[in-house]
C-alpha cells in the first residue's frame, strides 16, 4: 500500500470527524504527515509506544483499538471453552484514562471479562493483578519515562510478564489481519468491573511482608521521595506505612499526577535534573536516602551520601549491584536460587552470583526476558534481578520491574547499614573491592523519523560488514551478533548464542571491556553500552581508579560518537 493510500483510509469513516480534521491539518506539514503514516506503530521491547496523534505511526484511539481487537481475537482463539479475563491499568499521562476506557469497551464487546482500575496505578501493580485475579492477559496504558507527547500500551500474559515470542508474533498476526473497520466498539457494561482496594491491599501486603529488618530500624530512616508527577503516589504511601517507615518527606511539588510533568524536562530517574527538587529537600530535612520513580513506577533512581557526605545519584548498574548483594547476603546459599540480568548490564552481576554459589541468568534487553526466566524455571527460586536502565525486581510476586518494592528494599539496605555505622556508598565501594571495579556508561543517539530509522539500519549493517579489529587501540577478541545468534572470535571461529534473535551487537575487547550496540525498541534512538573494569585494592584508591576508568570509557565512546 502506498503512503497516499494509507492516508486516504483515514479521511472517511470509521474515523471520526476530529481525527479526519487532524489528518487534513497534517497535510500542511508534509514531513510530519509522512512520519505519521509511513509505517505502523509496532511492538518493541516495551510493547507499543509512540507520539500521540492521528496516523498509523501514532498512538491514538484507533491504533490502540486495532491492537485491542487483535488481542481479543487471540484470547478468544487461545482460551476456548472459557471466557477470558483481562486487567487494564493506566498511568498519569495525557489521554491514558480515556485510552483505557476505550480499549476496555473493545474487550467487553468481544465477550472478554474486563477488570479496569478505577484510577491510575503503577505498572507493577498491574503485573501483580493479572496473577492475583487469575486473568489471561493485562494491559497498562503508559509510555514509561518518555516525554509528555508520548503514550503507549504494554501487553502482559497470564503469568504477569510482558509478552514474548512466540505469543507476541501470534498476537501481531491477529492485529495485522484486521482493518480499522473491524474494531468492535459497542461495550458490554456487564463485563466491565472496576477494581481498586482488593488488589491494592493484596499488593501492599505482599510487598511490605518482604522485610529484612525489624520495624524499629525502619522508623529511624529519613526518606525523601518523589514520584515525578507519576503513579507511585497512588501506592507508595500505603506501602511505607504498612512496612513501618514513618519518617517520609514527599516532594510535594511533584506529588500531583500530571502528564505534562511541569517541574522536569524529563520524568526519568536516569536524569540528574529530575532530582533537583528532591536534592534540595534532602539537604533541608537532613535525609538519609532519596528515592524517585518514573511515571508508571517501574524504574527507580536513588540518591545517597558519598564518603565526603555529599549527595550522589547511583546509576542503574550501581543500584542493581548493591540491592542484589543485599538480597544474596540474606538468602541461603543454594544451587536452586538464581538472579537475573541482561546482556547490556554490568558483568558484576555474574561475578557476585559466582561468589554466592548462585546462578546468574542473562537475557536480552527488556524485563520481559527476566519474567520469562522465572516462568521457565519453576524448579528454581528467583531471588532478584535487574537491568542497567534502572529496573529491579525483588521476588517473583510481580513479573516486571517494580520500583515500589525496590524502593522499600533500598530503604531496608540504608537502615541495615546505618545500624552498622556504614552507608550504601561505602557498601558499593566494598563491592568493587570484592567483585571487581566495573564502570559503565550509556550513550543514546536520537535519529527521528523515517530517515533516522534508515540511518540506524545503515549503522548496524556497517558494524556487521566492516567489523573493527580494534577499538580505541584495544584488540577486539570476539563479536556477539544476536541477530545471527553467533559469537565470532578473532580467528573466525564461531559459537552459537542460545538466546532469541535480536538486533544487538556486543564487542569483547582484549582487556575485558565490552561495547554493546542496539537500536532502541521504544524510542527513535541507537544505544551504545560501554563497560570497563579493573581491580580495586583499597577504598582510598577508588576515586583515582574511577577517574582512570572514566577516561578509558570516554576513549571508547569517542570511537562511536565522534
C-alpha positions in Angstrom: 0.0 0.0 0.0 1.4 3.4 -0.9 1.7 6.3 1.5 -1.1 8.1 -0.3 -3.4 5.1 0.1 -2.6 4.8 3.8 -3.6 8.4 4.3 -6.8 8.2 2.3 -8.2 5.5 4.5 -8.1 7.9 7.5 -10.1 10.6 5.6 -13.5 8.9 5.9 -15.5 6.7 8.4 -14.9 4.6 10.5 -12.7 7.5 11.6 -14.5 10.3 13.5 -14.6 13.9 12.3 -11.9 15.1 14.8 -9.5 12.5 13.5 -10.2 13.3 9.9 -9.7 17.0 10.6 -6.3 16.2 12.3 -5.2 14.3 9.1 -6.1 17.3 7.0 -4.1 19.6 9.3 -1.1 17.3 8.9 -1.2 17.9 5.2 0.1 21.4 5.8 3.4 19.9 7.1 4.4 17.1 4.6 7.3 15.7 6.7 5.1 15.3 9.7 2.4 13.7 7.6 4.8 11.2 6.2 6.2 10.3 9.6 2.6 9.8 10.9 1.7 7.3 8.2 4.8 5.8 6.6 4.7 2.8 8.9 2.6 1.2 11.7 3.5 1.9 15.4 4.9 -1.5 16.3 5.6 -3.8 19.3 9.1 -3.3 20.7 10.9 -4.3 23.9 8.2 -2.4 25.9 5.1 -3.0 23.7 3.6 -0.2 21.6 4.9 3.2 22.3 4.9 6.4 20.3 3.8 10.0 19.9 0.1 10.7 20.3 -1.8 12.0 17.3 -3.6 10.9 14.1 -1.9 8.3 11.9 -0.8 4.7 11.7 2.5 5.5 13.3 0.9 7.3 16.2 -0.8 6.4 19.5 -4.5 7.1 19.2 -7.9 5.6 19.8 -7.8 3.7 16.5 -4.3 2.2 16.7 -4.9 1.1 20.3 -8.4 -0.1 19.3 -7.0 -2.3 16.5 -4.3 -3.7 18.8 -7.0 -4.5 21.3 -9.3 -6.1 18.7 -6.4 -8.3 17.6 -5.5 -9.2 21.2 -9.2 -10.0 21.9 -9.3 -12.3 18.8 -6.1 -14.0 20.1 -7.5 -14.5 23.6 -10.8 -15.9 22.3 -9.0 -18.3 20.0 -6.4 -19.4 22.6 -8.7 -19.9 25.6 -11.7 -21.6 24.0 -14.2 -23.1 26.4 -13.9 -20.3 28.9 -14.5 -16.5 28.9 -11.0 -14.9 29.1 -10.2 -12.2 31.7 -8.1 -9.1 31.1 -6.9 -6.5 33.6 -6.4 -2.9 32.4 -4.4 -0.1 34.2 -3.3 3.3 33.2 -0.8 6.0 34.3 -0.8 9.8 34.7 -0.2 10.6 31.0 -2.5 12.8 29.0 -5.2 10.6 27.5 -4.2 7.5 29.4 -7.5 7.3 31.2 -9.6 7.8 28.0 -7.5 5.3 26.2 -8.0 2.8 29.0 -11.8 3.2 28.8 -11.8 2.9 25.0 -9.9 -0.4 25.0 -12.0 -1.7 27.9 -15.0 -1.2 25.6 -13.4 -3.2 22.9 -12.6 -6.2 25.1 -16.0 -6.2 26.7 -17.6 -6.0 23.2 -15.6 -9.2 22.4 -17.1 -11.1 25.3 -14.0 -10.8 27.5 -14.4 -10.1 31.2 -12.6 -6.8 31.8 -11.2 -5.5 35.1 -10.4 -1.8 34.9 -8.6 0.0 37.7 -10.8 2.9 39.0 -7.9 5.3 39.0 -4.2 5.4 37.9 -1.9 2.7 39.2 1.8 1.7 38.9 2.7 -0.8 36.2 4.0 -3.4 38.8 0.5 -3.4 40.4 -1.0 -4.3 37.1 1.5 -7.2 36.7 0.6 -8.4 40.2 -3.1 -8.0 39.5 -3.0 -10.3 36.4 -2.0 -13.3 38.5 -4.0 -12.2 41.6 -7.2 -12.2 39.6 -6.2 -15.2 37.5 -6.6 -13.3 34.3 -5.3 -14.4 30.9 -3.8 -11.0 30.0 -3.2 -7.5 31.2 -2.6 -4.1 29.7 -1.2 -0.8 31.0 -1.6 2.5 29.2 1.8 4.2 29.7 4.9 5.5 27.9 7.1 4.9 30.9 9.7 7.7 31.2 9.2 9.1 27.6 8.4 12.9 27.1 4.9 14.2 27.5 3.9 13.8 23.8 4.2 10.0 24.1 1.9 7.3 25.2 1.9 3.5 25.0 0.4 0.1 25.5 2.1 -2.7 27.4 0.6 -6.2 27.0 1.0 -8.8 29.7 0.5 -12.6 29.5 -1.3 -14.8 32.1 1.9 -15.2 34.1 2.1 -11.4 34.7 5.1 -10.8 32.4 5.2 -8.8 29.2 4.6 -10.9 26.1 7.5 -12.7 24.4 7.9 -15.0 21.4 6.0 -16.8 20.1 3.0 -15.2 21.7 3.9 -11.7 20.6 4.1 -12.8 16.9 0.8 -14.6 17.2 -0.9 -11.5 18.6 0.7 -9.3 15.9 -0.6 -11.7 13.2 -4.2 -11.3 14.6 -3.7 -7.5 14.5 -2.2 -7.4 11.0 -5.2 -9.4 9.7 -7.6 -6.6 10.7 -8.9 -3.4 9.1 -9.8 -0.5 11.3 -13.4 -1.1 10.4 -13.2 -4.5 12.1 -12.8 -2.9 15.6 -15.8 -3.7 17.8 -16.6 -0.6 19.9 -20.0 -1.5 21.4 -19.2 -2.2 25.0 -20.9 -4.7 27.2 -21.2 -2.9 30.6 -21.9 -6.1 32.4 -18.4 -7.4 31.6 -16.5 -4.3 32.8 -15.6 -4.4 36.5 -13.9 -1.5 38.3 -11.2 -2.7 40.8 -9.1 -0.9 43.4 -8.9 -1.8 47.2 -8.9 -5.6 46.9 -5.9 -5.6 44.6 -4.2 -2.6 46.3 -4.4 -4.3 49.8 -3.1 -7.6 48.4 -0.2 -5.9 46.6 0.8 -3.7 49.6 0.7 -6.7 52.0 2.8 -8.8 49.7 5.5 -6.1 49.2 5.7 -5.0 52.8 6.0 -8.5 54.0 9.4 -8.9 52.4 11.1 -7.3 55.4 14.8 -7.9 56.1 14.7 -5.6 59.2 12.7 -5.0 62.3 10.1 -2.2 62.4 12.2 -0.2 64.9 15.1 0.0 62.5 12.8 1.4 59.8 11.4 4.2 61.9 14.9 5.7 62.2 15.4 6.2 58.5 14.7 9.6 57.0 13.5 9.3 53.3 12.9 11.9 50.6 10.6 10.5 47.9 9.5 12.0 44.6 7.0 10.3 42.2 7.9 12.8 39.4 4.2 13.5 38.9 3.6 9.8 38.3 1.6 6.9 39.7 3.8 5.9 42.7 1.9 8.3 44.8 -1.1 6.0 44.5 0.6 3.1 46.2 3.9 4.1 47.8 2.4 5.9 50.9 0.4 2.8 51.9 3.5 0.5 51.4 5.7 2.8 53.5 3.0 2.9 56.2 2.5 -0.9 56.3 6.2 -1.5 56.3 6.8 0.8 59.3 8.6 3.7 57.6 7.2 6.9 59.1 9.9 9.5 58.5 8.9 10.2 54.9 9.4 13.6 53.2 7.4 13.9 50.0 8.5 16.3 47.3 5.1 17.9 47.2 5.7 19.9 44.0 6.0 16.6 42.2 3.4 14.6 44.1 0.4 15.6 42.0 0.0 13.3 38.9 0.4 15.4 35.8 1.1 14.1 32.3 2.8 17.4 31.4 5.5 16.8 34.0 5.7 20.6 34.7 8.7 20.6 37.1 11.1 18.5 35.0 12.5 18.4 31.5 12.1 14.6 31.5 10.3 12.5 34.1 13.2 10.0 34.1 15.1 8.9 37.2 18.1 8.3 34.9 18.3 12.1 34.5 20.1 14.1 37.3 18.0 17.2 36.7 14.8 15.2 37.6 16.2 15.0 41.2 16.8 18.8 41.6 13.8 19.3 44.0 14.5 16.1 45.8 18.1 17.0 46.4 17.1 20.4 47.8 14.5 18.8 50.1 17.1 16.2 51.3 19.5 19.0 52.3 16.8 20.8 54.1 15.5 17.9 56.1 18.8 16.0 56.6 17.6 12.9 54.8 19.4 9.5 54.8 18.3 8.5 51.3 16.5 9.9 48.2 14.1 7.9 46.1 12.5 8.7 42.8 10.3 6.8 40.4 9.3 7.3 36.8 5.6 7.9 35.7 4.5 4.3 35.8 6.7 3.5 38.8 8.6 0.6 37.3 12.0 2.4 37.3 13.8 3.6 40.5 16.6 6.1 41.0 18.2 6.7 44.3 20.5 9.3 45.9 22.9 8.5 48.7 25.7 10.4 50.5 29.3 9.7 49.4 32.4 9.4 51.6 32.6 13.2 51.8 29.0 13.5 52.9 27.8 14.9 49.6 24.8 13.6 47.7 25.4 11.4 44.7 23.0 9.6 42.4 23.7 5.9 41.7 23.3 4.7 38.2 21.2 1.7 37.3 24.1 -0.7 37.4 25.2 0.5 40.8 21.7 0.3 42.2 21.3 -3.2 40.9 24.7 -4.3 42.4 24.0 -3.0 46.0 20.5 -4.3 46.1 21.4 -7.7 44.7 24.3 -8.1 47.1 22.0 -7.3 50.0 19.5 -9.9 48.8 22.2 -12.6 48.3 23.7 -11.9 51.8 20.2 -12.6 53.3 19.4 -15.7 51.2 20.6 -19.2 51.8 23.4 -20.5 49.5 21.6 -22.8 47.1 22.1 -24.0 43.6 18.4 -23.8 43.2 18.5 -20.0 43.6 19.1 -17.6 40.7 19.4 -14.0 40.0 19.0 -12.4 36.6 20.2 -9.5 34.4 20.7 -8.5 30.8 23.5 -8.7 28.2 24.0 -4.9 28.3 24.1 -4.6 32.1 27.1 -4.8 34.4 29.1 -8.0 34.4 29.3 -7.6 38.2 26.1 -9.5 38.5 27.7 -12.7 37.2 30.8 -12.1 39.5 28.6 -11.8 42.6 26.5 -14.8 41.6 29.7 -16.9 41.4 30.8 -15.7 44.8 27.5 -16.7 46.4 27.3 -20.0 44.5 24.2 -18.8 42.7 23.3 -18.9 39.0 23.0 -15.6 37.1 20.8 -15.9 34.1 21.4 -13.3 31.3 18.7 -12.3 28.8 18.2 -9.8 26.1 17.3 -6.2 26.8 13.9 -5.8 28.3 12.5 -7.0 31.6 10.1 -9.4 29.8 13.0 -11.8 29.4 13.6 -11.9 33.1 9.9 -12.6 33.6 10.2 -15.4 31.1 13.2 -16.9 33.0 11.0 -17.0 36.2 8.2 -18.7 34.2 10.6 -21.2 32.5 12.4 -22.1 35.8 9.7 -23.4 38.2 12.3 -25.7 39.8 14.4 -22.7 40.9 13.8 -19.8 43.2 14.2 -16.4 41.7 15.8 -14.0 44.2 16.1 -10.8 42.3 17.1 -9.3 39.0 17.8 -6.0 37.4 18.9 -4.1 34.3 21.1 -1.1 33.7 18.1 1.1 32.8 17.1 1.4 36.5 14.8 -1.6 36.6 14.8 -4.0 39.5 12.6 -6.8 40.8 12.8 -8.4 44.3 11.0 -11.8 44.5 8.5 -13.2 41.9 5.1 -11.9 43.1 5.4 -9.3 40.3 6.8 -10.3 36.9 8.1 -6.9 35.7 10.5 -4.4 37.2 9.0 -2.9 40.3 10.1 0.4 41.7 7.8 0.2 44.7 9.3 -3.0 46.1 12.8 -1.9 45.0 12.3 1.4 46.9 11.4 -0.5 50.1 14.4 -2.7 49.7 16.7 0.3 49.2 15.3 1.8 52.4 16.0 -1.6 54.2 19.6 -1.6 53.0 20.1 2.0 54.2 18.6 1.2 57.6 20.7 -2.0 57.9 24.0 -0.3 57.0 23.3 2.8 59.2 22.8 0.5 62.2 26.3 -0.9 61.5 27.8 2.6 61.1 28.2 2.2 57.4 26.5 3.6 54.2 25.2 2.5 50.8 28.1 4.3 49.1 30.7 2.5 51.3 28.9 -0.7 50.6 29.2 -0.1 46.8 32.9 0.6 47.1 33.4 -2.6 49.2 31.5 -4.5 46.5 34.0 -3.1 43.9 36.9 -4.4 46.1 35.3 -7.8 46.4 34.0 -8.5 42.9 35.9 -6.1 40.6 35.5 -2.4 39.9 33.3 -2.0 36.9 32.5 1.3 35.3 29.7 1.6 32.8 28.3 4.3 30.5 25.4 4.7 28.1 25.2 6.9 25.1 22.0 7.3 23.2 21.9 9.0 19.8 18.4 10.2 18.6 17.6 9.7 15.0 13.9 10.6 14.3 11.5 9.7 11.6 11.9 7.5 8.5 15.3 9.0 7.7 16.5 8.3 11.2 15.3 4.7 11.1 17.2 4.2 7.8 20.4 5.7 9.3 20.2 3.4 12.3 19.8 0.4 9.9 22.8 1.5 7.9 24.9 1.8 11.1 24.1 -1.7 12.2 24.8 -3.0 8.7 28.1 -1.3 8.6 29.2 -2.7 12.0 28.4 -6.2 10.7 30.0 -5.9 7.3 33.0 -3.8 8.4 33.7 -5.2 11.9 36.6 -3.3 13.5 39.6 -5.3 14.7 40.5 -2.7 17.3 38.5 -0.1 19.4 40.5 2.8 20.9 43.6 0.8 20.2 42.4 -2.3 22.1 42.0 -5.5 20.1 38.5 -6.9 19.5 38.7 -10.6 20.5 35.1 -11.6 19.8 31.8 -10.3 18.5 28.4 -11.4 19.6 25.8 -11.0 16.9 22.4 -11.7 18.4 20.7 -11.4 15.1 22.7 -14.3 13.6 22.9 -16.0 17.0 26.6 -16.4 16.6 29.8 -15.4 18.5 32.8 -15.0 16.3 36.3 -14.8 17.8 39.4 -13.1 16.3 40.3 -16.4 14.5 37.0 -16.5 12.8 35.8 -19.4 14.9 32.0 -19.4 15.7 29.8 -20.5 18.6 26.0 -20.4 18.8 24.3 -18.0 21.1 21.4 -19.6 22.9 19.1 -16.6 23.1 16.2 -15.4 20.9 17.3 -13.3 17.9 17.7 -9.6 18.4 19.3 -6.7 16.6 22.2 -6.4 19.0 26.0 -6.5 18.7 28.4 -6.8 21.6 32.2 -6.4 21.1 34.5 -8.1 23.6 37.9 -6.4 23.9 41.3 -7.9 24.9 41.4 -6.1 28.3 37.9 -7.3 29.4 36.0 -4.2 28.3 32.8 -4.6 26.3 30.7 -2.4 24.0 27.1 -3.3 23.0 25.2 -1.6 20.2 21.4 -1.8 19.7 18.6 0.2 18.2 16.0 1.1 20.9 12.8 -0.8 20.8 10.7 2.0 22.2 12.4 5.3 21.0 14.0 6.6 17.8 17.5 6.0 19.1 20.6 3.9 18.7 22.2 3.0 22.0 25.8 2.3 22.9 26.6 0.5 26.2 30.2 0.7 27.5 31.8 -1.3 30.3 35.4 -1.2 31.5 36.9 -2.7 34.7 39.9 -3.0 36.9 40.9 -4.4 40.3 40.4 -2.1 43.4 42.8 -2.8 46.2 41.5 -0.3 48.8 38.6 2.1 49.2 41.1 5.0 49.4 42.1 4.4 45.8 38.6 4.4 44.4 38.4 8.0 43.4 41.6 7.8 41.3 40.6 4.4 39.8 37.2 5.8 38.9 38.7 8.7 37.0 41.0 6.3 35.1 38.1 4.0 34.2 36.0 7.0 33.2 38.8 8.3 30.9 39.1 4.8 29.3 35.4 4.6 28.8 35.4 8.0 27.2 38.0 6.9 24.7 35.7 4.1 23.6 32.7 6.5 23.5 34.7 8.7 21.1 35.2 5.8 18.7 31.4 5.5 18.2 30.2 9.1 18.6 32.8 11.5 17.2 
